[in-house]
């Protein structure tokens, strides 16, 4: 992005995590309010949701569990606040989609974004809802 710091700190951000390995940043995730369009696409009330934003893992750290740890943190944070995490992913991001589905996130719908992809088409976004955390769950992460 033209403004990396601005991109990493989206409007309304409530939380963010950075994963480092040695001196390298290998992952990042922010949480924000979902906004009405994302809530509608998820089919749930906006007040019951927390949006995962700016989730990324460096290419060198992929397939090492970094994204799964960040997603677990989103679920734990949401559960502590009585909120359910949701996220959007561009339909061409097959590796990310596979990760979300393996982790139990439910595909809730698809929508058209207001931005274009590198090939000039309007982005199509898949919306996912986090799995519910059982009341007696002892999920824990490595943060």
C-alpha positions in Angstrom: 0.0 0.0 0.0 1.0 3.6 -0.5 0.7 4.3 3.2 1.8 1.1 5.0 1.3 2.5 8.5 -2.2 3.7 7.7 -3.1 0.4 6.1 -1.9 -1.5 9.2 -4.0 0.6 11.5 -7.5 0.7 9.9 -10.1 3.1 11.1 -11.8 1.8 14.3 -9.0 -0.7 15.1 -9.5 -2.1 18.6 -6.6 -4.6 18.8 -3.6 -5.7 16.8 -0.9 -8.4 17.1 2.4 -8.7 15.4 4.3 -12.0 15.3 8.1 -11.8 15.2 10.7 -14.5 14.7 14.1 -13.1 15.7 14.2 -9.6 14.2 11.7 -10.4 11.4 8.0 -9.5 11.5 6.3 -12.7 10.1 2.7 -12.0 10.8 0.1 -9.4 11.7 -3.6 -9.2 12.5 -5.9 -6.4 13.5 -9.5 -6.4 14.9 -12.0 -3.7 14.0 -15.8 -3.2 14.2 -17.4 -5.1 11.2 -19.5 -2.4 9.7 -23.0 -3.0 8.3 -22.0 -4.5 5.0 -19.9 -7.2 6.5 -22.5 -7.9 9.1 -25.2 -8.2 6.4 -22.9 -10.5 4.4 -22.3 -12.7 7.5 -26.0 -12.8 8.2 -25.5 -11.7 11.9 -26.2 -8.5 13.9 -23.3 -6.0 13.6 -23.3 -5.6 17.4 -22.4 -9.3 17.9 -19.4 -9.3 15.6 -15.7 -8.4 15.5 -13.9 -8.1 12.2 -10.5 -9.7 11.4 -8.5 -7.2 9.3 -5.0 -7.0 7.9 -4.2 -10.6 8.5 -1.0 -11.6 6.8 1.9 -13.9 7.1 5.2 -13.4 5.4 6.0 -15.9 2.6 8.9 -17.3 4.6 6.7 -18.1 7.6 3.7 -19.6 5.7 2.6 -23.2 6.6 4.2 -22.8 10.1 1.0 -22.1 12.0 1.4 -18.3 12.3 -2.0 -17.6 10.7 -3.7 -20.3 12.8 -2.3 -18.7 16.0 -3.6 -15.3 15.0 -7.0 -16.7 14.1 -7.1 -18.4 17.5 -6.3 -15.1 19.1 -9.2 -13.5 17.2 -11.6 -16.2 18.4 -10.3 -15.9 22.0 -10.6 -12.1 22.0 -14.1 -12.2 20.5 -15.2 -14.9 23.0 -13.9 -12.8 26.0 -16.1 -9.9 24.7 -19.1 -11.9 23.8 -18.4 -11.3 20.1 -18.0 -13.6 17.0 -15.1 -12.8 14.6 -15.8 -12.5 10.9 -13.5 -11.9 8.0 -13.5 -11.3 4.3 -11.1 -12.8 1.8 -10.8 -12.3 -2.0 -12.1 -15.3 -3.9 -8.8 -15.9 -5.6 -6.9 -16.4 -2.3 -7.3 -20.2 -2.4 -4.6 -20.9 0.2 -6.2 -18.5 2.8 -9.7 -19.9 2.0 -8.3 -23.5 2.6 -6.8 -22.4 5.9 -10.1 -20.8 7.1 -12.1 -23.8 6.2 -9.7 -26.3 7.8 -9.8 -24.2 10.9 -13.6 -24.5 11.1 -14.6 -21.0 9.8 -18.0 -21.1 8.1 -18.5 -19.6 4.6 -21.5 -17.3 5.1 -21.7 -15.6 1.7 -20.0 -13.8 -1.1 -20.1 -10.1 -2.0 -18.6 -7.7 -4.5 -16.0 -5.2 -3.0 -15.6 -1.6 -4.0 -12.0 -2.0 -5.1 -10.4 -3.7 -8.1 -8.0 -6.5 -8.3 -4.6 -6.3 -10.1 -6.3 -7.5 -13.3 -8.9 -4.7 -13.1 -12.0 -6.5 -12.1 -14.1 -5.7 -9.0 -13.0 -8.0 -6.2 -15.3 -10.8 -5.1 -15.1 -11.4 -1.4 -16.0 -14.5 0.6 -17.2 -13.8 4.1 -16.4 -16.3 6.9 -17.7 -16.6 10.5 -15.5 -18.0 13.2 -16.4 -21.3 14.8 -18.2 -20.9 18.1 -16.1 -21.4 21.2 -17.7 -23.8 23.7 -18.3 -22.4 27.2 -15.9 -24.9 28.7 -13.2 -24.4 26.0 -9.6 -24.0 27.2 -8.3 -22.7 23.8 -4.9 -21.2 24.3 -2.4 -19.7 22.0 1.3 -19.1 22.1 1.2 -15.3 22.5 
